[in-house]
Amino acid sequence: MVQMNGRTDIAKRASFWIAAAVALLVAHDGIYLLELGSGRAVAQALRTAGHGYWPMASTLLLVAGLAMAAVWAVRLAYLSWRARSAPHAGGGKRTRSWAGRAVRLWPRLLAVVLLAFMAQENIEHLAGHGHVLGLDAIGPEHPLAIPVLAAVSAVTALILAAVRRHEACLLHRLASTARRRLRPHLSIGPLRPQRGTVPRPRPLAGKHALRAPPASFLLPDFR
């Protein structure tokens, strides 16, 4: 169980970072698309001026996102198959709500995606123009950066929260079923007296009795 929990934690951390990378991909291209419009201008901007690496990086991030989605789809399908006969847990420990999970995930996602976008734009500007932008990367250079990054990270947090809550509900149902199966069924039945196995004590047949026949002359009374 400890090993399984450890693997689950590693999978959740990996899915968080992959989801953040995919959110960065969507937000980055979305910002340029909104600022430059669709067509040759945005295509040219995403291939020049320090963006020469971006087509290959975008492909890798997209493949990683699809792989993560496939892994979670298989896991949820497997858990659903195992829990198909498990009743819905009506009481006990309740899983955190979808909105609660999203609210907890969104600030972390936003911080990671925002910092990654700033670092990316500064490195790209340094490679293409020889200087860095600093905080201008989310200001005058890209005035739509903060709203787009916030919106994309919020949608990503909602998707992650929905997946994790569904997994938590399935695991809770499986754990409840396992506890019910392992619960001991104790029953105490009537004990029948064992007669004729223990000899009744004879006080007068003892070694220190004053008046009694010898102990060897007495037979035990098995009643």
Legacy VTK file of the C-alpha trace (Angstrom):
# vtk DataFile Version 3.0
C-alpha trace
ASCII
DATASET POLYDATA
POINTS 223 float
0.000 0.000 0.000
2.879 2.382 0.822
4.522 1.559 -2.498
1.252 2.107 -4.366
0.717 5.446 -2.637
4.244 6.474 -3.547
3.699 5.615 -7.192
0.421 7.534 -7.185
2.115 10.621 -5.726
4.846 10.465 -8.371
2.228 10.151 -11.113
0.325 13.145 -9.750
3.459 15.285 -9.601
4.430 14.280 -13.133
0.941 15.005 -14.431
1.021 18.443 -12.775
4.251 19.425 -14.501
3.196 18.017 -17.860
-0.133 19.833 -17.568
1.752 23.047 -16.764
3.956 22.555 -19.829
0.938 22.019 -22.068
-0.716 25.091 -20.543
2.425 27.076 -21.356
2.267 25.857 -24.952
-1.392 26.859 -25.336
-0.950 30.202 -23.578
2.216 31.125 -25.474
0.682 30.499 -28.897
-2.616 32.033 -27.777
-0.931 35.274 -26.755
0.829 35.625 -30.098
-2.338 34.689 -31.955
-4.384 37.332 -30.152
-1.715 39.995 -30.618
-0.793 39.306 -34.251
-3.917 37.656 -35.588
-4.108 34.437 -37.553
-2.126 34.073 -40.752
1.411 34.563 -41.942
2.381 37.111 -39.294
1.929 34.817 -36.311
3.472 31.888 -38.171
6.523 34.003 -38.982
6.814 35.248 -35.403
6.722 31.717 -33.988
9.540 30.582 -36.287
11.953 33.513 -36.113
13.354 35.985 -33.578
14.460 33.318 -31.111
11.542 30.954 -31.841
13.485 28.598 -34.076
13.285 25.839 -31.478
9.555 26.285 -30.832
8.048 24.009 -33.556
10.014 21.005 -32.261
9.380 21.956 -28.620
5.672 22.367 -29.304
5.531 18.911 -30.874
7.276 17.328 -27.884
5.004 19.082 -25.394
1.939 18.035 -27.346
3.090 14.411 -27.435
3.772 14.498 -23.680
0.307 15.903 -23.036
-1.365 13.233 -25.177
0.650 10.504 -23.449
-0.378 11.804 -20.034
-4.024 11.906 -21.103
-3.783 8.326 -22.376
-2.223 7.102 -19.126
-4.929 8.709 -17.008
-7.659 7.416 -19.309
-6.354 3.858 -18.926
-6.022 4.234 -15.146
-9.533 5.598 -14.691
-10.951 2.905 -16.962
-9.164 0.219 -14.913
-10.381 1.646 -11.607
-13.920 1.938 -12.985
-13.789 -1.708 -14.056
-12.640 -2.798 -10.583
-15.273 -0.657 -8.868
-18.144 -1.687 -11.130
-19.580 -3.971 -8.441
-18.619 -1.762 -5.473
-21.493 0.217 -3.958
-21.273 3.972 -3.723
-19.941 4.979 -0.318
-22.633 6.958 1.398
-20.820 7.969 4.557
-17.441 8.151 6.168
-14.631 10.236 4.804
-15.762 12.361 1.876
-13.507 13.258 -1.015
-12.680 16.893 -1.697
-15.039 18.603 -4.106
-14.160 19.397 -7.702
-14.204 23.156 -7.107
-12.072 22.794 -3.977
-9.425 20.839 -5.846
-9.407 23.350 -8.701
-9.024 26.282 -6.302
-6.042 24.570 -4.681
-4.392 23.738 -8.015
-4.943 27.001 -9.885
-2.544 29.316 -7.949
0.305 26.818 -8.277
-0.351 26.288 -11.968
-0.581 30.007 -12.604
2.685 30.669 -10.785
4.537 27.940 -12.699
3.163 28.923 -16.108
3.703 32.645 -15.483
7.331 32.197 -14.422
7.987 29.785 -17.294
6.537 32.226 -19.816
8.640 35.099 -18.460
11.799 32.980 -18.594
10.951 31.766 -22.089
10.308 35.255 -23.466
13.471 36.677 -21.907
15.611 33.873 -23.328
13.987 34.220 -26.754
14.452 37.994 -26.744
18.063 37.624 -25.650
18.711 35.158 -28.496
16.932 37.281 -31.103
17.729 40.851 -30.017
20.661 40.623 -27.627
18.915 41.869 -24.478
16.310 40.706 -21.981
12.840 42.049 -21.369
12.555 41.503 -17.630
9.046 42.133 -16.356
8.136 43.750 -19.667
7.567 40.228 -20.965
4.200 40.259 -19.157
3.697 43.982 -19.513
4.246 46.336 -22.456
5.732 43.641 -24.703
2.780 41.296 -24.224
-0.129 43.187 -22.587
-2.453 40.196 -22.937
-0.044 37.791 -21.245
-1.473 37.857 -17.714
-5.168 37.424 -18.684
-4.387 34.632 -21.148
-2.061 32.842 -18.731
-4.641 33.111 -15.951
-7.455 31.779 -18.157
-5.453 28.875 -19.580
-4.113 27.825 -16.168
-7.643 27.997 -14.716
-9.015 25.676 -17.413
-6.066 23.323 -16.862
-6.715 23.313 -13.104
-10.372 22.441 -13.687
-9.423 19.501 -15.911
-6.827 18.207 -13.449
-9.262 18.592 -10.551
-11.961 16.632 -12.388
-9.557 13.776 -13.156
-8.172 13.612 -9.622
-11.588 13.770 -7.991
-12.888 10.951 -10.175
-9.854 8.873 -9.234
-10.323 9.661 -5.525
-13.992 8.623 -5.631
-13.134 5.301 -7.293
-10.327 4.584 -4.816
-12.643 5.435 -1.922
-15.253 2.977 -3.178
-12.638 0.236 -3.571
-11.206 0.875 -0.100
-14.671 0.781 1.489
-15.425 -2.535 -0.207
-12.099 -3.996 0.950
-12.753 -2.937 4.560
-16.162 -4.584 4.522
-14.708 -7.824 3.176
-11.940 -7.918 5.789
-14.212 -7.136 8.736
-14.210 -10.210 11.071
-17.501 -11.941 11.796
-17.311 -12.996 15.428
-19.855 -15.385 16.913
-19.814 -17.045 20.308
-21.678 -20.318 20.459
-22.764 -22.290 23.531
-20.021 -24.323 25.149
-20.969 -27.874 25.989
-19.664 -29.159 29.319
-17.063 -31.858 28.999
-18.208 -34.537 31.452
-16.213 -37.531 32.489
-12.799 -36.055 31.759
-11.791 -34.387 35.024
-11.784 -36.476 38.246
-13.577 -34.982 41.211
-11.269 -34.056 44.074
-11.245 -36.359 47.190
-10.201 -34.394 50.264
-10.018 -37.491 52.497
-7.781 -39.366 50.095
-4.934 -36.918 50.490
-1.598 -37.801 51.920
-2.154 -35.726 55.062
-5.704 -36.851 55.836
-6.187 -38.116 59.414
-8.811 -40.791 58.778
-9.158 -42.107 55.282
-8.492 -45.244 53.326
-5.273 -45.333 51.379
-5.370 -43.307 48.194
-4.467 -46.339 46.095
-7.746 -48.010 47.144
-9.897 -45.215 45.788
-10.915 -45.034 42.166
-11.596 -41.666 40.553
-15.216 -40.898 39.999
-15.722 -40.018 36.312
-19.135 -38.440 36.166
LINES 1 224
223 0 1 2 3 4 5 6 7 8 9 10 11 12 13 14 15 16 17 18 19 20 21 22 23 24 25 26 27 28 29 30 31 32 33 34 35 36 37 38 39 40 41 42 43 44 45 46 47 48 49 50 51 52 53 54 55 56 57 58 59 60 61 62 63 64 65 66 67 68 69 70 71 72 73 74 75 76 77 78 79 80 81 82 83 84 85 86 87 88 89 90 91 92 93 94 95 96 97 98 99 100 101 102 103 104 105 106 107 108 109 110 111 112 113 114 115 116 117 118 119 120 121 122 123 124 125 126 127 128 129 130 131 132 133 134 135 136 137 138 139 140 141 142 143 144 145 146 147 148 149 150 151 152 153 154 155 156 157 158 159 160 161 162 163 164 165 166 167 168 169 170 171 172 173 174 175 176 177 178 179 180 181 182 183 184 185 186 187 188 189 190 191 192 193 194 195 196 197 198 199 200 201 202 203 204 205 206 207 208 209 210 211 212 213 214 215 216 217 218 219 220 221 222
